Amino acid sequence: IFLSLQQDVIAGFLYAILILVVFHPVVDLIDNFNLTYKYAPLIIIRAAFEMTAVEKIEEQLASLRIAKRSVLSEEPAYLLDIDVSKPAQSESSRFVAVSCSNKSIRLYKRETLNFLREYSSCPGILNGVRFAHTCDSVVFSACSDGTVKCWDIRLATQKAVQIFSGYPSSVFISFDINCSDVIICAGTEKVEKDTFLVFWDARGITNCASATKEPLGVYSESHNDDITKICFHPVEPNLVVSGSTDGLVNVFDINKDNEEDALLSTCNSDSSVSFIGWSGKAYKQVYCITHDEGFCWWDIAQLDTEEPITLLRVLDVRDAVCVEGDGLHYLVGGLYHEKEDKLFLIGGTSRGNIHLLSCGTAGLSPVGTLCGGHSATVRSFCWNPTDEALLTGGEDAQLLLWKPGAVERSLAKKASMKIASSVQKRVRVHNSSLKSRKK
């Protein structure tokens, strides 16, 4: 018994020395800040937990697997833009809308990807598709004929239930609707010296196909070239960001009386903008991707401070990130994970592989690669935060639903459906060479 007690005392003494050695630097640091020793383990545990949370979401994204694959249409087309209905009346989104290169909008069931119906925008070319936020059966799309059209999928008619008309020379190539479904904004191509952001009041959707709404007004001074992207703030209905081939990314507060006062910030990407989005806590950051695969990230919250607003600038992501296998050929867009306050980029290869990249102020790093789905360039995607699933569409005419750890029943990979016919002029042409183009 005496020997056992001696061993216990010695073991306890050694353990006490180990604790002092390990935590002594922490104790000194805490003493410098007038804190007590008892909080040291808590600080270490909390830091470890935060690191684990980021790693967990990265692991979850890397584990995405094909859950569903839509049946190929009789008329294959590039899938250029995707949106899912917002869970307004139900716990999860019910529908998927896809704008296609054959001037049509296709609607699918969200969980099964079963085809529901198709709307034609002829003679105009579609540029984007969006569901309303407060009604999951109303879908909008901008059209090159100078209109934004609205369809109600509850009705049997194939005609738009509302048309928002622009001006005679308007060719809309981008649009969005704000989070309260009150304001629609569309961006135009440059005609002669003019390029416009056009606004409408979206309230009072009718069931009359002939109903047409005139614009509330325009912004005409802030961009001097094609306005390629528009994105309203996710929770602030009066904030909108626009991107253009002039390289500018502008943030507006549309509650202001005039365009000059409304322009809160102008960020210069130094290249033609292909994608823009909001990120960060309270969505106080904006980012953009350029047509030559560059990436810019800004903190708008620093506008009124002495701190720089640029968080990260990458001239060519293909050169900055080393991806194993067949490399990175292009970027598709960005994905902000609100729960973990983490921004990711989505890129790919001409063979259809999808690369996920993690964004940090120190740079970009690969997270994982989604293989075996597409057989050609991926053109569009949509992240559904409700069930943390990813929808992708591409030049192989396939619409895929990816979920963490999913298993596809039919693993037969579809053959490439590369379409020979000409696609709209505004469709991006990516450099598929394995050698990245230098700036």
VONU-744234 format. One record per residue (C-alpha): residue number from 1; residue in three letters; chain; x, y, z. Coordinates in steps of 0.02 Angstrom, whole numbers, m for minus. Layout:
VONU-744234
+-----+------+------+--------+--------+--------+
: pos : code : unit :      u :      v :      w :
+-----+------+------+--------+--------+--------+
: NUM :  ALA :    A :      X :      Y :      Z :
...
+-----+------+------+--------+--------+--------+
END
This chain:
VONU-744234
+-----+------+------+--------+--------+--------+
: pos : code : unit :      u :      v :      w :
+-----+------+------+--------+--------+--------+
:   1 :  ILE :    A :      0 :      0 :      0 :
:   2 :  PHE :    A :    142 :    118 :     47 :
:   3 :  LEU :    A :    230 :     86 :   m120 :
:   4 :  SER :    A :     66 :    116 :   m213 :
:   5 :  LEU :    A :     42 :    282 :   m124 :
:   6 :  GLN :    A :    220 :    333 :   m168 :
:   7 :  GLN :    A :    188 :    294 :   m351 :
:   8 :  ASP :    A :     29 :    398 :   m348 :
:   9 :  VAL :    A :    119 :    545 :   m268 :
:  10 :  ILE :    A :    262 :    536 :   m394 :
:  11 :  ALA :    A :    139 :    522 :   m540 :
:  12 :  GLY :    A :     41 :    672 :   m475 :
:  13 :  PHE :    A :    199 :    773 :   m454 :
:  14 :  LEU :    A :    256 :    734 :   m633 :
:  15 :  TYR :    A :     83 :    777 :   m700 :
:  16 :  ALA :    A :     88 :    945 :   m609 :
:  17 :  ILE :    A :    259 :    984 :   m686 :
:  18 :  LEU :    A :    191 :    937 :   m860 :
:  19 :  ILE :    A :     42 :   1054 :   m839 :
:  20 :  LEU :    A :    155 :   1197 :   m786 :
:  21 :  VAL :    A :    273 :   1170 :   m934 :
:  22 :  VAL :    A :    131 :   1161 :  m1061 :
:  23 :  PHE :    A :     25 :   1302 :   m995 :
:  24 :  HIS :    A :    161 :   1417 :   m925 :
:  25 :  PRO :    A :    173 :   1523 :  m1085 :
:  26 :  VAL :    A :    m16 :   1536 :  m1086 :
:  27 :  VAL :    A :    m18 :   1589 :   m903 :
:  28 :  ASP :    A :    111 :   1725 :   m937 :
:  29 :  LEU :    A :      9 :   1786 :  m1086 :
:  30 :  ILE :    A :   m150 :   1788 :   m985 :
:  31 :  ASP :    A :    m66 :   1879 :   m840 :
:  32 :  ASN :    A :    m13 :   2014 :   m962 :
:  33 :  PHE :    A :   m196 :   2042 :  m1001 :
:  34 :  ASN :    A :   m249 :   2036 :   m817 :
:  35 :  LEU :    A :   m345 :   1875 :   m842 :
:  36 :  THR :    A :   m348 :   1725 :   m726 :
:  37 :  TYR :    A :   m266 :   1558 :   m754 :
:  38 :  LYS :    A :   m428 :   1461 :   m753 :
:  39 :  TYR :    A :   m477 :   1526 :   m927 :
:  40 :  ALA :    A :   m323 :   1460 :  m1017 :
:  41 :  PRO :    A :   m393 :   1287 :  m1059 :
:  42 :  LEU :    A :   m556 :   1369 :  m1117 :
:  43 :  ILE :    A :   m462 :   1480 :  m1242 :
:  44 :  ILE :    A :   m368 :   1331 :  m1313 :
:  45 :  ILE :    A :   m524 :   1223 :  m1325 :
:  46 :  ARG :    A :   m622 :   1363 :  m1412 :
:  47 :  ALA :    A :   m484 :   1391 :  m1541 :
:  48 :  ALA :    A :   m478 :   1205 :  m1578 :
:  49 :  PHE :    A :   m668 :   1200 :  m1597 :
:  50 :  GLU :    A :   m667 :   1345 :  m1723 :
:  51 :  MET :    A :   m534 :   1260 :  m1825 :
:  52 :  THR :    A :   m633 :   1099 :  m1824 :
:  53 :  ALA :    A :   m791 :   1188 :  m1883 :
:  54 :  VAL :    A :   m703 :   1255 :  m2039 :
:  55 :  GLU :    A :   m625 :   1086 :  m2073 :
:  56 :  LYS :    A :   m795 :   1005 :  m2054 :
:  57 :  ILE :    A :   m878 :   1109 :  m2189 :
:  58 :  GLU :    A :   m730 :   1084 :  m2306 :
:  59 :  GLU :    A :   m743 :    897 :  m2278 :
:  60 :  GLN :    A :   m930 :    904 :  m2308 :
:  61 :  LEU :    A :   m909 :    994 :  m2474 :
:  62 :  ALA :    A :   m773 :    872 :  m2528 :
:  63 :  SER :    A :   m893 :    728 :  m2488 :
:  64 :  LEU :    A :  m1027 :    788 :  m2610 :
:  65 :  ARG :    A :  m1084 :    647 :  m2723 :
:  66 :  ILE :    A :  m1214 :    632 :  m2861 :
:  67 :  ALA :    A :  m1387 :    602 :  m2787 :
:  68 :  LYS :    A :  m1494 :    633 :  m2942 :
:  69 :  ARG :    A :  m1468 :    661 :  m3128 :
:  70 :  SER :    A :  m1601 :    736 :  m3242 :
:  71 :  VAL :    A :  m1658 :    645 :  m3398 :
:  72 :  LEU :    A :  m1582 :    721 :  m3554 :
:  73 :  SER :    A :  m1701 :    827 :  m3656 :
:  74 :  GLU :    A :  m1745 :    785 :  m3836 :
:  75 :  GLU :    A :  m1665 :    952 :  m3881 :
:  76 :  PRO :    A :  m1500 :    961 :  m3786 :
:  77 :  ALA :    A :  m1442 :   1135 :  m3737 :
:  78 :  TYR :    A :  m1312 :   1218 :  m3629 :
:  79 :  LEU :    A :  m1376 :   1246 :  m3452 :
:  80 :  LEU :    A :  m1325 :   1427 :  m3421 :
:  81 :  ASP :    A :  m1406 :   1476 :  m3255 :
:  82 :  ILE :    A :  m1491 :   1383 :  m3111 :
:  83 :  ASP :    A :  m1599 :   1439 :  m2966 :
:  84 :  VAL :    A :  m1699 :   1345 :  m2834 :
:  85 :  SER :    A :  m1864 :   1404 :  m2762 :
:  86 :  LYS :    A :  m1854 :   1483 :  m2591 :
:  87 :  PRO :    A :  m1936 :   1383 :  m2449 :
:  88 :  ALA :    A :  m2078 :   1507 :  m2421 :
:  89 :  GLN :    A :  m2226 :   1392 :  m2397 :
:  90 :  SER :    A :  m2131 :   1232 :  m2357 :
:  91 :  GLU :    A :  m1978 :   1180 :  m2258 :
:  92 :  SER :    A :  m1876 :   1149 :  m2415 :
:  93 :  SER :    A :  m1871 :   1213 :  m2593 :
:  94 :  ARG :    A :  m1984 :   1121 :  m2714 :
:  95 :  PHE :    A :  m1930 :   1175 :  m2887 :
:  96 :  VAL :    A :  m1777 :   1205 :  m2995 :
:  97 :  ALA :    A :  m1774 :   1327 :  m3141 :
:  98 :  VAL :    A :  m1640 :   1319 :  m3276 :
:  99 :  SER :    A :  m1610 :   1444 :  m3417 :
: 100 :  CYS :    A :  m1546 :   1359 :  m3575 :
: 101 :  SER :    A :  m1455 :   1409 :  m3733 :
: 102 :  ASN :    A :  m1606 :   1360 :  m3839 :
: 103 :  LYS :    A :  m1701 :   1513 :  m3770 :
: 104 :  SER :    A :  m1804 :   1413 :  m3645 :
: 105 :  ILE :    A :  m1831 :   1398 :  m3457 :
: 106 :  ARG :    A :  m1849 :   1220 :  m3395 :
: 107 :  LEU :    A :  m1930 :   1179 :  m3229 :
: 108 :  TYR :    A :  m1893 :   1023 :  m3125 :
: 109 :  LYS :    A :  m1947 :    945 :  m2962 :
: 110 :  ARG :    A :  m1814 :    986 :  m2834 :
: 111 :  GLU :    A :  m1791 :    815 :  m2751 :
: 112 :  THR :    A :  m1812 :    703 :  m2904 :
: 113 :  LEU :    A :  m1756 :    818 :  m3046 :
: 114 :  ASN :    A :  m1910 :    759 :  m3141 :
: 115 :  PHE :    A :  m1952 :    877 :  m3284 :
: 116 :  LEU :    A :  m2111 :    980 :  m3259 :
: 117 :  ARG :    A :  m2129 :   1106 :  m3400 :
: 118 :  GLU :    A :  m2039 :   1225 :  m3515 :
: 119 :  TYR :    A :  m2062 :   1409 :  m3558 :
: 120 :  SER :    A :  m1997 :   1489 :  m3718 :
: 121 :  SER :    A :  m1925 :   1663 :  m3728 :
: 122 :  CYS :    A :  m1918 :   1671 :  m3918 :
: 123 :  PRO :    A :  m1865 :   1776 :  m4007 :
: 124 :  GLY :    A :  m1758 :   1843 :  m3865 :
: 125 :  ILE :    A :  m1609 :   1759 :  m3780 :
: 126 :  LEU :    A :  m1623 :   1721 :  m3594 :
: 127 :  ASN :    A :  m1497 :   1796 :  m3473 :
: 128 :  GLY :    A :  m1525 :   1729 :  m3298 :
: 129 :  VAL :    A :  m1668 :   1651 :  m3201 :
: 130 :  ARG :    A :  m1731 :   1690 :  m3024 :
: 131 :  PHE :    A :  m1871 :   1630 :  m2912 :
: 132 :  ALA :    A :  m1968 :   1754 :  m2806 :
: 133 :  HIS :    A :  m1921 :   1750 :  m2622 :
: 134 :  THR :    A :  m2096 :   1754 :  m2550 :
: 135 :  CYS :    A :  m2184 :   1639 :  m2675 :
: 136 :  ASP :    A :  m2097 :   1482 :  m2735 :
: 137 :  SER :    A :  m2207 :   1465 :  m2890 :
: 138 :  VAL :    A :  m2159 :   1631 :  m2972 :
: 139 :  VAL :    A :  m2003 :   1636 :  m3080 :
: 140 :  PHE :    A :  m1921 :   1780 :  m3175 :
: 141 :  SER :    A :  m1795 :   1794 :  m3316 :
: 142 :  ALA :    A :  m1712 :   1936 :  m3413 :
: 143 :  CYS :    A :  m1720 :   1932 :  m3601 :
: 144 :  SER :    A :  m1619 :   2011 :  m3741 :
: 145 :  ASP :    A :  m1780 :   2082 :  m3816 :
: 146 :  GLY :    A :  m1778 :   2218 :  m3683 :
: 147 :  THR :    A :  m1897 :   2136 :  m3559 :
: 148 :  VAL :    A :  m1897 :   2044 :  m3394 :
: 149 :  LYS :    A :  m2032 :   1911 :  m3397 :
: 150 :  CYS :    A :  m2124 :   1828 :  m3253 :
: 151 :  TRP :    A :  m2205 :   1656 :  m3257 :
: 152 :  ASP :    A :  m2321 :   1575 :  m3130 :
: 153 :  ILE :    A :  m2295 :   1387 :  m3132 :
: 154 :  ARG :    A :  m2463 :   1357 :  m3047 :
: 155 :  LEU :    A :  m2551 :   1409 :  m3208 :
: 156 :  ALA :    A :  m2573 :   1304 :  m3365 :
: 157 :  THR :    A :  m2526 :   1447 :  m3481 :
: 158 :  GLN :    A :  m2357 :   1449 :  m3567 :
: 159 :  LYS :    A :  m2360 :   1639 :  m3578 :
: 160 :  ALA :    A :  m2281 :   1760 :  m3457 :
: 161 :  VAL :    A :  m2404 :   1827 :  m3328 :
: 162 :  GLN :    A :  m2310 :   1992 :  m3317 :
: 163 :  ILE :    A :  m2189 :   2083 :  m3432 :
: 164 :  PHE :    A :  m2073 :   2220 :  m3370 :
: 165 :  SER :    A :  m2024 :   2320 :  m3522 :
: 166 :  GLY :    A :  m1868 :   2423 :  m3547 :
: 167 :  TYR :    A :  m1830 :   2557 :  m3673 :
: 168 :  PRO :    A :  m1827 :   2528 :  m3863 :
: 169 :  SER :    A :  m1637 :   2504 :  m3869 :
: 170 :  SER :    A :  m1624 :   2398 :  m3710 :
: 171 :  VAL :    A :  m1540 :   2228 :  m3723 :
: 172 :  PHE :    A :  m1541 :   2150 :  m3549 :
: 173 :  ILE :    A :  m1396 :   2034 :  m3509 :
: 174 :  SER :    A :  m1412 :   2028 :  m3318 :
: 175 :  PHE :    A :  m1543 :   2052 :  m3184 :
: 176 :  ASP :    A :  m1597 :   2014 :  m3005 :
: 177 :  ILE :    A :  m1744 :   2041 :  m2888 :
: 178 :  ASN :    A :  m1721 :   2104 :  m2710 :
: 179 :  CYS :    A :  m1754 :   2000 :  m2554 :
: 180 :  SER :    A :  m1924 :   2080 :  m2523 :
: 181 :  ASP :    A :  m1984 :   2049 :  m2703 :
: 182 :  VAL :    A :  m2020 :   2235 :  m2722 :
: 183 :  ILE :    A :  m1886 :   2293 :  m2845 :
: 184 :  ILE :    A :  m1817 :   2215 :  m3004 :
: 185 :  CYS :    A :  m1656 :   2280 :  m3080 :
: 186 :  ALA :    A :  m1586 :   2234 :  m3251 :
: 187 :  GLY :    A :  m1421 :   2280 :  m3335 :
: 188 :  THR :    A :  m1402 :   2321 :  m3520 :
: 189 :  GLU :    A :  m1276 :   2298 :  m3656 :
: 190 :  LYS :    A :  m1186 :   2456 :  m3710 :
: 191 :  VAL :    A :  m1279 :   2538 :  m3855 :
: 192 :  GLU :    A :  m1177 :   2677 :  m3933 :
: 193 :  LYS :    A :  m1119 :   2767 :  m3774 :
: 194 :  ASP :    A :  m1260 :   2715 :  m3659 :
: 195 :  THR :    A :  m1273 :   2576 :  m3530 :
: 196 :  PHE :    A :  m1410 :   2570 :  m3399 :
: 197 :  LEU :    A :  m1467 :   2492 :  m3236 :
: 198 :  VAL :    A :  m1657 :   2487 :  m3257 :
: 199 :  PHE :    A :  m1776 :   2472 :  m3108 :
: 200 :  TRP :    A :  m1958 :   2416 :  m3093 :
: 201 :  ASP :    A :  m2086 :   2396 :  m2956 :
: 202 :  ALA :    A :  m2117 :   2207 :  m2949 :
: 203 :  ARG :    A :  m2273 :   2214 :  m2842 :
: 204 :  GLY :    A :  m2447 :   2173 :  m2907 :
: 205 :  ILE :    A :  m2409 :   2025 :  m3021 :
: 206 :  THR :    A :  m2565 :   1992 :  m3126 :
: 207 :  ASN :    A :  m2632 :   1841 :  m3218 :
: 208 :  CYS :    A :  m2651 :   1941 :  m3378 :
: 209 :  ALA :    A :  m2518 :   1896 :  m3506 :
: 210 :  SER :    A :  m2535 :   2065 :  m3590 :
: 211 :  ALA :    A :  m2495 :   2161 :  m3430 :
: 212 :  THR :    A :  m2339 :   2266 :  m3454 :
: 213 :  LYS :    A :  m2248 :   2375 :  m3328 :
: 214 :  GLU :    A :  m2142 :   2526 :  m3368 :
: 215 :  PRO :    A :  m1978 :   2564 :  m3277 :
: 216 :  LEU :    A :  m1969 :   2666 :  m3118 :
: 217 :  GLY :    A :  m1807 :   2742 :  m3179 :
: 218 :  VAL :    A :  m1625 :   2707 :  m3225 :
: 219 :  TYR :    A :  m1445 :   2732 :  m3168 :
: 220 :  SER :    A :  m1340 :   2784 :  m3318 :
: 221 :  GLU :    A :  m1178 :   2862 :  m3254 :
: 222 :  SER :    A :  m1092 :   2728 :  m3150 :
: 223 :  HIS :    A :  m1041 :   2604 :  m3287 :
: 224 :  ASN :    A :   m975 :   2637 :  m3462 :
: 225 :  ASP :    A :   m986 :   2461 :  m3534 :
: 226 :  ASP :    A :  m1097 :   2305 :  m3532 :
: 227 :  ILE :    A :  m1169 :   2268 :  m3360 :
: 228 :  THR :    A :  m1138 :   2082 :  m3346 :
: 229 :  LYS :    A :  m1198 :   2045 :  m3168 :
: 230 :  ILE :    A :  m1320 :   2114 :  m3040 :
: 231 :  CYS :    A :  m1342 :   2047 :  m2863 :
: 232 :  PHE :    A :  m1456 :   2115 :  m2727 :
: 233 :  HIS :    A :  m1403 :   2101 :  m2545 :
: 234 :  PRO :    A :  m1472 :   1942 :  m2464 :
: 235 :  VAL :    A :  m1556 :   2032 :  m2318 :
: 236 :  GLU :    A :  m1550 :   2220 :  m2354 :
: 237 :  PRO :    A :  m1678 :   2255 :  m2492 :
: 238 :  ASN :    A :  m1606 :   2426 :  m2535 :
: 239 :  LEU :    A :  m1427 :   2369 :  m2571 :
: 240 :  VAL :    A :  m1372 :   2304 :  m2741 :
: 241 :  VAL :    A :  m1202 :   2271 :  m2820 :
: 242 :  SER :    A :  m1168 :   2275 :  m3007 :
: 243 :  GLY :    A :  m1021 :   2216 :  m3113 :
: 244 :  SER :    A :   m970 :   2264 :  m3289 :
: 245 :  THR :    A :   m847 :   2231 :  m3428 :
: 246 :  ASP :    A :   m775 :   2401 :  m3382 :
: 247 :  GLY :    A :   m699 :   2313 :  m3231 :
: 248 :  LEU :    A :   m799 :   2409 :  m3101 :
: 249 :  VAL :    A :   m898 :   2331 :  m2958 :
: 250 :  ASN :    A :  m1020 :   2461 :  m2890 :
: 251 :  VAL :    A :  m1122 :   2453 :  m2730 :
: 252 :  PHE :    A :  m1283 :   2557 :  m2726 :
: 253 :  ASP :    A :  m1411 :   2606 :  m2595 :
: 254 :  ILE :    A :  m1567 :   2627 :  m2702 :
: 255 :  ASN :    A :  m1660 :   2715 :  m2560 :
: 256 :  LYS :    A :  m1560 :   2872 :  m2602 :
: 257 :  ASP :    A :  m1640 :   3006 :  m2709 :
: 258 :  ASN :    A :  m1516 :   3005 :  m2853 :
: 259 :  GLU :    A :  m1381 :   2897 :  m2931 :
: 260 :  GLU :    A :  m1236 :   3000 :  m2866 :
: 261 :  ASP :    A :  m1293 :   2984 :  m2685 :
: 262 :  ALA :    A :  m1343 :   2802 :  m2710 :
: 263 :  LEU :    A :  m1166 :   2750 :  m2762 :
: 264 :  LEU :    A :  m1087 :   2694 :  m2598 :
: 265 :  SER :    A :   m930 :   2612 :  m2665 :
: 266 :  THR :    A :   m835 :   2581 :  m2827 :
: 267 :  CYS :    A :   m710 :   2438 :  m2829 :
: 268 :  ASN :    A :   m599 :   2408 :  m2981 :
: 269 :  SER :    A :   m561 :   2229 :  m3032 :
: 270 :  ASP :    A :   m454 :   2289 :  m3179 :
: 271 :  SER :    A :   m540 :   2160 :  m3290 :
: 272 :  SER :    A :   m709 :   2112 :  m3362 :
: 273 :  VAL :    A :   m825 :   2050 :  m3223 :
: 274 :  SER :    A :   m911 :   1882 :  m3247 :
: 275 :  PHE :    A :   m980 :   1844 :  m3072 :
: 276 :  ILE :    A :  m1015 :   1944 :  m2913 :
: 277 :  GLY :    A :  m1081 :   1900 :  m2741 :
: 278 :  TRP :    A :  m1098 :   1950 :  m2558 :
: 279 :  SER :    A :  m1007 :   1867 :  m2413 :
: 280 :  GLY :    A :   m949 :   1892 :  m2234 :
: 281 :  LYS :    A :  m1044 :   1918 :  m2072 :
: 282 :  ALA :    A :  m1200 :   2025 :  m2105 :
: 283 :  TYR :    A :  m1146 :   2013 :  m2288 :
: 284 :  LYS :    A :  m1031 :   2165 :  m2279 :
: 285 :  GLN :    A :   m909 :   2097 :  m2407 :
: 286 :  VAL :    A :   m920 :   2086 :  m2597 :
: 287 :  TYR :    A :   m817 :   1983 :  m2717 :
: 288 :  CYS :    A :   m803 :   1958 :  m2903 :
: 289 :  ILE :    A :   m733 :   1837 :  m3031 :
: 290 :  THR :    A :   m670 :   1902 :  m3198 :
: 291 :  HIS :    A :   m682 :   1831 :  m3373 :
: 292 :  ASP :    A :   m495 :   1795 :  m3371 :
: 293 :  GLU :    A :   m513 :   1693 :  m3210 :
: 294 :  GLY :    A :   m458 :   1826 :  m3087 :
: 295 :  PHE :    A :   m531 :   1848 :  m2912 :
: 296 :  CYS :    A :   m558 :   2005 :  m2806 :
: 297 :  TRP :    A :   m628 :   2016 :  m2629 :
: 298 :  TRP :    A :   m671 :   2177 :  m2536 :
: 299 :  ASP :    A :   m732 :   2223 :  m2361 :
: 300 :  ILE :    A :   m862 :   2362 :  m2382 :
: 301 :  ALA :    A :   m871 :   2383 :  m2193 :
: 302 :  GLN :    A :   m699 :   2467 :  m2200 :
: 303 :  LEU :    A :   m757 :   2608 :  m2315 :
: 304 :  ASP :    A :   m766 :   2737 :  m2174 :
: 305 :  THR :    A :   m604 :   2682 :  m2091 :
: 306 :  GLU :    A :   m418 :   2698 :  m2129 :
: 307 :  GLU :    A :   m404 :   2510 :  m2157 :
: 308 :  PRO :    A :   m386 :   2445 :  m2337 :
: 309 :  ILE :    A :   m545 :   2368 :  m2407 :
: 310 :  THR :    A :   m457 :   2239 :  m2517 :
: 311 :  LEU :    A :   m454 :   2069 :  m2431 :
: 312 :  LEU :    A :   m379 :   1971 :  m2575 :
: 313 :  ARG :    A :   m336 :   1996 :  m2759 :
: 314 :  VAL :    A :   m281 :   1853 :  m2871 :
: 315 :  LEU :    A :   m237 :   1897 :  m3051 :
: 316 :  ASP :    A :   m259 :   1720 :  m3118 :
: 317 :  VAL :    A :   m326 :   1584 :  m3004 :
: 318 :  ARG :    A :   m263 :   1450 :  m3124 :
: 319 :  ASP :    A :    m85 :   1504 :  m3088 :
: 320 :  ALA :    A :   m110 :   1533 :  m2902 :
: 321 :  VAL :    A :   m189 :   1366 :  m2855 :
: 322 :  CYS :    A :   m108 :   1197 :  m2884 :
: 323 :  VAL :    A :   m243 :   1067 :  m2918 :
: 324 :  GLU :    A :   m190 :    887 :  m2940 :
: 325 :  GLY :    A :   m243 :    791 :  m3095 :
: 326 :  ASP :    A :   m299 :    889 :  m3246 :
: 327 :  GLY :    A :   m280 :   1061 :  m3166 :
: 328 :  LEU :    A :   m400 :   1207 :  m3158 :
: 329 :  HIS :    A :   m463 :   1280 :  m3324 :
: 330 :  TYR :    A :   m595 :   1406 :  m3270 :
: 331 :  LEU :    A :   m701 :   1477 :  m3128 :
: 332 :  VAL :    A :   m891 :   1466 :  m3124 :
: 333 :  GLY :    A :   m934 :   1569 :  m2969 :
: 334 :  GLY :    A :   m931 :   1587 :  m2781 :
: 335 :  LEU :    A :  m1020 :   1501 :  m2637 :
: 336 :  TYR :    A :  m1036 :   1583 :  m2466 :
: 337 :  HIS :    A :  m1072 :   1465 :  m2321 :
: 338 :  GLU :    A :  m1164 :   1578 :  m2200 :
: 339 :  LYS :    A :  m1166 :   1457 :  m2053 :
: 340 :  GLU :    A :   m977 :   1444 :  m2046 :
: 341 :  ASP :    A :   m940 :   1617 :  m2120 :
: 342 :  LYS :    A :   m834 :   1541 :  m2258 :
: 343 :  LEU :    A :   m816 :   1586 :  m2442 :
: 344 :  PHE :    A :   m780 :   1455 :  m2575 :
: 345 :  LEU :    A :   m751 :   1465 :  m2762 :
: 346 :  ILE :    A :   m812 :   1337 :  m2889 :
: 347 :  GLY :    A :   m708 :   1301 :  m3043 :
: 348 :  GLY :    A :   m683 :   1158 :  m3162 :
: 349 :  THR :    A :   m604 :   1077 :  m3313 :
: 350 :  SER :    A :   m657 :   1051 :  m3493 :
: 351 :  ARG :    A :   m686 :    867 :  m3451 :
: 352 :  GLY :    A :   m820 :    909 :  m3324 :
: 353 :  ASN :    A :   m727 :    890 :  m3159 :
: 354 :  ILE :    A :   m778 :   1019 :  m3027 :
: 355 :  HIS :    A :   m648 :   1095 :  m2911 :
: 356 :  LEU :    A :   m691 :   1176 :  m2743 :
: 357 :  LEU :    A :   m575 :   1310 :  m2676 :
: 358 :  SER :    A :   m570 :   1385 :  m2501 :
: 359 :  CYS :    A :   m547 :   1574 :  m2489 :
: 360 :  GLY :    A :   m447 :   1661 :  m2353 :
: 361 :  THR :    A :   m355 :   1825 :  m2338 :
: 362 :  ALA :    A :   m193 :   1727 :  m2355 :
: 363 :  GLY :    A :   m246 :   1653 :  m2522 :
: 364 :  LEU :    A :   m343 :   1511 :  m2604 :
: 365 :  SER :    A :   m324 :   1325 :  m2570 :
: 366 :  PRO :    A :   m404 :   1168 :  m2646 :
: 367 :  VAL :    A :   m539 :   1082 :  m2544 :
: 368 :  GLY :    A :   m590 :    939 :  m2657 :
: 369 :  THR :    A :   m640 :    883 :  m2832 :
: 370 :  LEU :    A :   m810 :    817 :  m2887 :
: 371 :  CYS :    A :   m783 :    688 :  m3023 :
: 372 :  GLY :    A :   m890 :    571 :  m3126 :
: 373 :  GLY :    A :  m1035 :    690 :  m3155 :
: 374 :  HIS :    A :  m1015 :    803 :  m3305 :
: 375 :  SER :    A :   m925 :    760 :  m3466 :
: 376 :  ALA :    A :   m900 :    939 :  m3527 :
: 377 :  THR :    A :   m876 :   1116 :  m3460 :
: 378 :  VAL :    A :   m987 :   1161 :  m3311 :
: 379 :  ARG :    A :  m1078 :   1325 :  m3346 :
: 380 :  SER :    A :  m1191 :   1350 :  m3195 :
: 381 :  PHE :    A :  m1223 :   1300 :  m3015 :
: 382 :  CYS :    A :  m1337 :   1338 :  m2869 :
: 383 :  TRP :    A :  m1301 :   1307 :  m2685 :
: 384 :  ASN :    A :  m1452 :   1262 :  m2578 :
: 385 :  PRO :    A :  m1411 :   1304 :  m2396 :
: 386 :  THR :    A :  m1570 :   1221 :  m2331 :
: 387 :  ASP :    A :  m1505 :   1044 :  m2357 :
: 388 :  GLU :    A :  m1325 :   1094 :  m2406 :
: 389 :  ALA :    A :  m1340 :   1021 :  m2580 :
: 390 :  LEU :    A :  m1265 :   1079 :  m2744 :
: 391 :  LEU :    A :  m1347 :   1087 :  m2917 :
: 392 :  THR :    A :  m1237 :   1097 :  m3071 :
: 393 :  GLY :    A :  m1270 :   1113 :  m3258 :
: 394 :  GLY :    A :  m1155 :   1113 :  m3407 :
: 395 :  GLU :    A :  m1119 :   1099 :  m3592 :
: 396 :  ASP :    A :  m1161 :    913 :  m3585 :
: 397 :  ALA :    A :  m1345 :    964 :  m3557 :
: 398 :  GLN :    A :  m1347 :    875 :  m3389 :
: 399 :  LEU :    A :  m1424 :    940 :  m3227 :
: 400 :  LEU :    A :  m1349 :    856 :  m3073 :
: 401 :  LEU :    A :  m1395 :    860 :  m2889 :
: 402 :  TRP :    A :  m1249 :    832 :  m2769 :
: 403 :  LYS :    A :  m1271 :    789 :  m2585 :
: 404 :  PRO :    A :  m1145 :    742 :  m2449 :
: 405 :  GLY :    A :  m1114 :    555 :  m2454 :
: 406 :  ALA :    A :  m1251 :    520 :  m2582 :
: 407 :  VAL :    A :  m1251 :    364 :  m2691 :
: 408 :  GLU :    A :  m1319 :    374 :  m2868 :
: 409 :  ARG :    A :  m1425 :    225 :  m2918 :
: 410 :  SER :    A :  m1366 :    227 :  m3098 :
: 411 :  LEU :    A :  m1179 :    257 :  m3105 :
: 412 :  ALA :    A :  m1170 :    252 :  m3295 :
: 413 :  LYS :    A :  m1085 :    412 :  m3348 :
: 414 :  LYS :    A :  m1172 :    501 :  m3490 :
: 415 :  ALA :    A :  m1077 :    525 :  m3651 :
: 416 :  SER :    A :  m1023 :    700 :  m3697 :
: 417 :  MET :    A :  m1165 :    802 :  m3770 :
: 418 :  LYS :    A :  m1055 :    943 :  m3836 :
: 419 :  ILE :    A :  m1174 :   1046 :  m3941 :
: 420 :  ALA :    A :  m1116 :   1094 :  m4114 :
: 421 :  SER :    A :  m1244 :   1231 :  m4144 :
: 422 :  SER :    A :  m1200 :   1411 :  m4105 :
: 423 :  VAL :    A :  m1242 :   1473 :  m3931 :
: 424 :  GLN :    A :  m1284 :   1650 :  m3879 :
: 425 :  LYS :    A :  m1144 :   1775 :  m3905 :
: 426 :  ARG :    A :  m1133 :   1816 :  m3720 :
: 427 :  VAL :    A :  m1093 :   1637 :  m3666 :
: 428 :  ARG :    A :   m919 :   1630 :  m3592 :
: 429 :  VAL :    A :   m786 :   1536 :  m3689 :
: 430 :  HIS :    A :   m659 :   1461 :  m3570 :
: 431 :  ASN :    A :   m480 :   1420 :  m3613 :
: 432 :  SER :    A :   m472 :   1232 :  m3597 :
: 433 :  SER :    A :   m285 :   1221 :  m3621 :
: 434 :  LEU :    A :   m193 :   1137 :  m3479 :
: 435 :  LYS :    A :    m68 :   1279 :  m3483 :
: 436 :  SER :    A :   m137 :   1432 :  m3396 :
: 437 :  ARG :    A :   m135 :   1592 :  m3495 :
: 438 :  LYS :    A :    m15 :   1719 :  m3420 :
: 439 :  LYS :    A :    m65 :   1900 :  m3398 :
+-----+------+------+--------+--------+--------+
END
